[in-house]
Amino acid sequence: MVWKQFLIVLASCYALYYALNIFFDLFTHPRSAPGDQGSEDLVFQEPNSPTLVPVRAPEAKSSPSPAPAVQSGELLSNGGCSIGELQRLAREELIEYTKTLAF
């Protein structure tokens, strides 16, 4: 069997399979009447009626003075470190490294 024959047989099997599926669906599921389109709609009934909520006038707000923010101290660095310091931290096992440092 050559590839062309194999592909023709495979395509015909797929076509036959899908044709049988379509015919099976057409004959096993009853069709609804053309005017009966509302049968698939979902309708939710709410037992409560809407209630009118009165709107109150906005109260005059006095602006209290903001509380002072908590200071944590002076900022000494931005978190970066040099390569030498990075190697020292790795030797002292203060940081975990997974690859060797090459430079």
N, C-alpha and C positions, 0 to 999 in steps of 0.2 A: 504494500500500500504506500503510495507516495503522499507527500504533504497536501497536495491539492485535493486528493480524494478524502483524506482524513478531515480536512477543514470543511469540505462540503457535507460530509456525514455529521460532523459536529454541529454545524450551523442548522442542518435540517432537524436534528434532534432537539436543539433549543427552540426552533420555530414550532415544532410539533408540541413541545411541552407548554410553551406560552399560549398556543392556540387552545389546547385542552384546558388550561387554567381559565381562559376567558370564557369559553363555552360552559365550563362548570359553574362559574360565578353567575353567568346570565341565567342558567336554568335552575339553579338551586336557591337563589335569593329572589323573593318576589319583588316586582317593581311597584313603586308607589304611584298613585294617580298623579297626573300633571298638576292639579290644583292643591295637592296635599304636601306643599313644601314646608309648612310650619311645624311639622311633626318633629323636626330635629332642633327646634329652637328651645333654649333654656329660658324659663321664666321664674324669677324670684319674687315672692310675695313678702313685703315687709309688713310686719304686724303693727309697727309704730307709725304714728303720723308725725309730721314735722312739727317742731315746737319753736315759737318765736322767742328769741333770747333778747332781752333789752340791752341796749348799749349804754354803758355808764360813761359819764364825762371823765376825761383824763384828769388825774390828780396832779396838782402842782408839785413838782419834785424839787427838793432842795439839793444842790450839788454838794455832797460832803467832800471834805478834802481827802484825796487818795492816801492810803496808807503807804508808808515808805517801803520800798522793795528791800528784801533781805539781800545783803551783799555777801558773797562767798569769798571775797578777798581779791587781791590783785592778780590779773592774768599774766602768767610768766611766759607761757609759750603757746604755740598753736597746735601742739600734739605731734609735730614732726621731730625726728631725731636723725643724727648723722649715721653714716655707715659704721663707723667705729663704735658708737654707742649701741647700735643695733647688734653688732657682734658681741659686745660685752654683755648685753642683756640675754642673748642666746646662750653664752657660756655659763652664765649664772642661773640658767633655766628659769628666768623670769617671764620669758615669752616662749611660745611653742612654734617651732619652725619645721616645715616639712621638706624644704629643698635647701641645698647648699647655696650660700651667697657667693656669686661669681661676679667679679668686677675687673 
